[in-house]
Amino acid sequence: MTDATVSGNDARPVDGDAVAATLGAALRRLRKAQGLTLQQLASRCGLSQPFLSQLENGKAMPSLMALHYVAQALETTAHSLLQPRERLDISLVRHGEGETYQLVEGASVRFLTRGGSHLMEPNEVEFDPGTGTVNAGHEGEEVIYVLEGCLRVELEGSPPVVLAQGDVYTYPATIPHTITAASQVGCRFLVVSSPPSF
């Protein structure tokens, strides 16, 4: 493990082993601060205890979604775990900058803030055609703004909504939701979460 899945014009070459070690130490520190065993954390996030042990020991790098589940179980965000920089309230990310991570096959997210203790979290997401994500729900609310293509959003208990370029959709993030690219060319959109959830 030498390369981390990260890109961006402002990014220096990433040492995957160093990222894994730093991430593992942060996870262990948070888990112990909350008085959790590895087994208890595994039950909370739905990942296996051996895998979590590998993460804490810097022997593995999780997918961004797996890290998201662990972060939620530890009452933090994947964003803060991946960017443990000095906390700032002001952030500037210029065009072409910002770290980009793969969510799942065919889906990527670009962080539009740098560290900091922000009250909201804007991210730019790109889906290949047919790609999507399922979210069990989390605290707060989300706003989606479609930049390119079409997007299908389905909130549990409500009929699906198809959004086109320029459409904006706001909903309680506590409702489980499925988001899928609904056009043959894929989709690019902004999602703003408050409070930060990723």
N, C-alpha and C positions, 0 to 999 in steps of 0.2 A: 504494500500500500504506500504509494508515493505521491499520487496526484489526487487532489480533491475535485469534486464536480463543481467548479466555480468559474465564472468568466466575467468579463467587464473590462472596459478600457482603462479603468483606474486601478485594476487589481494587479498586484505584484504576483510573480510565480508563487503558487501555493504549495507548501510542503504538507502533503496529506498526513504523514506520520505525526507532524507537530500539531496539526488541527485535531487529529484523533486523540492525542494525549491531552491537549488542553480541554477539549470537549469532555473527555472521560473524567478528568479531575473536577470539572464544573458539575457534572452530573452526580458524582459521588458526594461532593460537598453539599449540594442541595438536598440529596436524599437523606444524608445523615443529619442535616440541620432539621429536617422534618421528622426525624426519628423513625424512618421507614427501613425495613429490611428489603433486600433485593426481591424476595418473593412477594412482599406487599406491593412494591412498585410494579412488578410484573402483572399482578392482578389488576392494578389500576389502569395500566396502559395497554394491556392485551398482548404484550410481547413476552417471549420466554425469558426465564431467569438466566440461563446460560448466555443468551445473546446480550442481555443487559450487563452481565459480568464482563463480557468481551468489550462492550462499549466503555465501561468504567476503567478498564485496564488499557484502553487505547489500542486494542487489537482489532477493532472493526469500526467502520463508518456507517451510520444508519442512512437509509433514504430520508429525504426531507420529511415525508409523511410520517415515517416511524419516529423521527425526532420530534415532530409536532405532537404525536400522541404521548411521548415521554414528557415533553415540556408541559403539556396540559396536566398530566398526572402530578407534576411537581409545581403546579401553579405558576408557571412562567411561560415564556414563548421561545420557539425555536430561533426566532430572530435574535433575541438577546443572548442565547447560548452560542450562536454562531458569530456574533459580533460583540465580544466582551470588551468593548473599548470604554474609554472614559465617558461617563454620561454627559450628554450635551442636550440642550433644549433647541438649538438651532441646527438645521441640517440643510445642506445644498448638494443635490445630485444632478449633475448636468447631463444633457443628452448624450447617450452612448456610455454613460458611467453607471455605476451601481452593480452590485454582485448578483449574478444570475445562477439559480439552482434548478435542477430537474426535480419536479414534483413526482411525476410518474412518467412512464414511457409516453412521449408525445406531448408533454405538458411542462412548462417552465415558469418560474416566478422570478421577477427582478425586484429586489428590495429598493424602495424609493426613499428610504431614510437611512441615516447612519447612526447606529446605536441610539443612545439618548433615552430619556424618560418621557416619551411622547404620549399624548392622550389618545392619539389615533395612529393607524398604521396603513399607509398607502402602498400597494404593491401592483406591479404590472404583470399580468398573466397572459401567456400565449398557449393556445390549444391547437394541436393538429386536428384535421377533420375527424369527427367521431370520438375524440378524446374528452374525458371529463373527470370530475372528482366527486366523491360522496363525502359529506361532512355530517357527523352525528349531532352537530349543534354545539354552540359554545356561548359564553357570556357576551352580552352587548348587542350591537346591530352592525349591519354591513350595507354598503352602498356599492353598486356595480355600475360602471360607465363603459359602454361598448365603444372601442376605438375603431375596430375593423371587424368585418364579418358579422355573423349572427350567433347568438348564444341562447341556449335553452336553460331556464332555471326552474327547478321544481321544488317547492316547499312542501314538506309532508302535510297532507290534509288539504292541499290547494291544487287547482289545476295548473299544469305547467304554463310558463310564460316564455314566449320567444322574443328576444331583444335584438334589435338591429342597430347599426352604427348610429351613435348619438343618443341612444336610449339610456335612461337611468332608472335603476330599480333599487329601492330601499326596503329592507326587511329585518325582522328580529332574528339575530344569528342563533338564538336559542332553539329555533325550529330546525330540525334536521333538513338539509338541503342538498340537492344534486345539481351540478352545473356541468353542461356539456356543450361542445362546439356544435352548432346547428347549420353550418354552411360548408360547402365543398372545399373552401379554401382555408378552413380553420377560423380562428377567432383570436383577437387581441383585445384585452379589456383591463380597466383599472378596478381594483377592489379595495375599498377603504373600510377597515374594521376599527370599531371603537367600543371598548378599549382594545389595544393590540392583542391579537390572538395567535399570530404566527410567529 
